[in-house]
Structure formats: C-alpha cells, structure tokens
Amino acid sequence: MPTTSTRLHRLIAGLALVSLTACGGGAGLANLTDGLGAGLSRTPPKSVDVARGAVTVSGPQGYCVDRAGSRLRAETPFVLLGACASIARDRSAGRPLQQGLLTVAVSPPDGGPGFAATLPQLETFLSSPAGRAALARDGLDTSVEVLETRREGEALLIRLRDTSATALPGTEATYWRGLFEVNGHLVTASVMSFANQPMAPDLAVATLRGVIAETRRASVAG
C-alpha cells in the first residue's frame, strides 16, 4: 500500500510534468487578458469528466475549461481553466470578477488510506525538503517556500512561492494550491495570478475554495 508521502509525491510530480506540456495553453490564456478577438463558434465547457468519469472538474462562476491546454486522457489528467471570455475570445461568454489561471490534476486511485486521516502527515511532509521538492515544478526543494497551510474540512490549502524557471509564462511565483479527495482520487488544484493583473490574496483563496466545492459538487451529481 502506498505511503502518504509516496501518494503526494506521485501526484505533484505528475502535475509538474503535465504543467510543462501545457505551458502553451497557459501562455495563450495570458496573452488574451489584455484584449479579446472575434468570438468562436461555441462557448467552452464549464466542466469536464476525467479519470473514467470518477471526477468532474469544475471551476467557479466565470471559469471554463481550456481543452487545448488540458491533458484529459493522461494517467494523471490535467485540466486548465481560465476566463470563459478569454478562451472563447468572446466578451459575452462571461468572466470572473478578477481572472486568474486554474489548474487541476487528478491522481489514479491507489487504495491508500483515506485522505482526511492523512492530513496531519501531509502537512508535516510538505514542510520537509522532500515535500518542498514534490511541490516544486523543477523538483528542487530550494525552489519552494511554503508560506502558509490551512486545513479546511477534508482539504489542505497551501500558499507557496515557487521560483522554478518552469512556471507558466505570465504568472506570479506566489500562488495557492489545494489538496483534496474525490471518489478515491487525490486531487490538486492551483490558483495562479497573472503578473500584470495580480489577484488579491483573499480572492485567490476564495477562488480555490470555489474550485474544490464545485468539483466535489459536480462529481457527486455526476
């Protein structure tokens, strides 16, 4: 049976890998923050099923799935979400009050212990060099500083600064990440601000809570 640290390391390492392959999609969204072109033929989806339908990833109001920047059929599915208007290039498609860039990765089920029962160990693990290395996009513990952790219900919220050179273009180094479980899958969600339009810290953590709540709600409903 996988240990807590092994589960977390596999998930975050998978997220780092698919984040690198999705940098083109992230850069595209960043380029659309300063102006929108003509509308596309259809509005992008507001949610998407991954992990063989076990998890439905859904963002807060105003956010849609960027299918071009996502990796939906990977072993560790990766979903990129941005302002609906930016993805559709149509102002009528809607946008959040202040837009950011959201990413969600979903681990394969591994039969490990329930997530809620492992929260204390996860929190301790993240403060260790191995935990910081697992969080870092470049895999180096020296690239990450864990600024704050919060346990909210059965979720762990982390505010961190990652100075890896592999960050998604146009985003700030400091961002929020949440870890939670849905139908036996460990899920990590990140809320990043654009450097030219920084998101207020309170709004960033509220957006993260929205991703967690909407994904849980949609997954149960589905």
N, C-alpha and C positions, 0 to 999 in steps of 0.2 A: 504493500500500500504506500503511495507516495507520501512523503512528509510535507508539512506545511510549507517549508522553505522551497522544496522542490516544485510544488504546485505553483507558488508565486513566481519563482524564477522562470519556469517554463512559459507562463502566461506573459510576463513582462518582456521576456526575450522575444517571444513571438510578436508582441506588439511593436517592439523596436524594429524587427525585421520588416514587417508589413508597412510600418510607417515610412521606412526608407523607400519602399517600392511605390508608395502612394504620394511621394513628395510632389509629383507633377500635379496631381489633383489639388493638393493643398495650395500650391503656388497659384493655380488658376483661380481659386476662390479669393485669394489675397488680392490678385490683380483686379478683381471685379468690385472691390469695396469702394473704389473711387468713381465708378461710373458703370451704367448698365446699357447694354446694347438692345437690339430688337429682340422681342420675345421669341422663344422657341415654340414648337408645335404643341407641347404638353407640359403640364406642371410636374415637377419631380415628386416622387413619393415621399410621404412624411414618415413612413416606417418600412421596415424590410425584415423578412424572416431569414434567420441563419441557423446553423447547427441543426439542419434537417427539421426545421420548424420548431425546435425546442425553445428558441429565444427570438422574440420580436423586438428589434432595436427601434426605438422611437425617441425623438427629441422633444423639447418644449415647443410651445407655440412660436411659429415663425421660422423653424428649422426644418430642412428637408434633407433627404439622402442624396449625396453625390455618388451615383452609381459608377461613374467613370473613375473616381478616385478611391473606390472601395474594392475590397477583395472578398467577395461574398462566399466563394466556394473553397477557400483555403482551409487547411486543417485548423488554423486559428483564424476564424473570419474577422475581417477588419472593416468597419463601417465609418465613412467620413460624412459628416453632416455640416451644412452651412446655411446661411440665409436662403430661403426659398427663392427670393427675388434675384439673388446673385447667381444661383445655379441655373435658374430658368432664363436669366437675362431679361427679366420682365418685372417691372416695378409693381404690377398688380398681383404678383404671386405671394406677396407678404414677406415680412422680415421681423426679427425680434427687435425689442426696444434699442438694444445695442448689440451688434452681431459679434460673434466670436467664431472659432473653429472647434468643432466637437469631433472626437474620435472614440470609437467603442471597439474593443476586441473581446472575443469570446473563446474561452479555452475548451478543449474537448473534455467530456466527463471522464473522471479518473477514479471514481469510487472512494475519494478521500473523505476525511472527517467533515462534518457539517461546517459551513463557513462561520456561522455565529460562534461555534465552540472554539474556533481557532483565532478569533480576533485578537486576543491578548498576545499570542505568539507572533501573529503577523505584524502587529505594531512594534514589538521588540525587534523582529527580524529587519524591519525597514530602517531602524536606527543603526544597524550594523554595517560594516563595509560591504558584506555580501549583499545586503538588502539595497544599499545605495547603488551598487553595481547593477543589480537587477532592474532598478528603476531607470538607470542611465541609458540614453539612446545609443551611446557608444560603448556601453558595458564597463566603464571606468568609474569606480566609486568616488574618485576625486572630482568627477564632473557634476555630482549631485549634492545639494544641500537640502535636507528635509527641514522645512521651516515650521510646519505645524501638522499635527494629526488629530482627527476627531472621530470618535465612534458615535454614530447616529443610528440607533436601532441595530439592524443587522448589516450595516455598511461601514466601511472605513474610508474617511475622506482625508486626503493628503495634499498639503500645499508644499510645493517644492520648486527649487531653482535648478535647472539643468542647462549647463553651459556647453553641452556637446555641440560640435560643429555640424552634426547631422539634424539639427532642429528643422522643423518645417519652415520654409522660407517665409519671411514676413511676420513671424510670430514672436512673442516675448519669451524670454527664458523662464520666467516665473509663471507657473500655472497650477491649476487644481486637478487632481486625479481621484477617482473613487473606485473602490473595490467592493463588489457585492456578488451574491449568488442568485442565479435564476435557473430553476429546474435542473439542479445538479451541475450547472456550468458556472465556473468562476468568470466574472465579467469585470473588465476595467474600462472606465470611461474617463476621458480627459476634456477639460475646457480650457482652451488657449485663447489669448487675446492677440489681436493684430497690433504690431508695434506702432502703426500710425493711428490706431484708434483703441487705446488701452481701455480695457473693461474694468470698472470699479470692482474691488475685491468682493464686496457684498453681493454684487450682481453675478460675479463669476461663480461663487459658491452656490447661489440660488439657482443658477443655470445647471450646475452639476446635480443638485438635488432634483431638478426637473427631469434630467436625463434618466436618473435612477428610478424615479417614480413612474415616469411614462413607460420605460422599458419593462418594469415589473407589471404595470397595469396591462399593457398590450400583450405581454407574454401569457398572463393568466387568461385574458379574454380570448386569445387565440387558441 
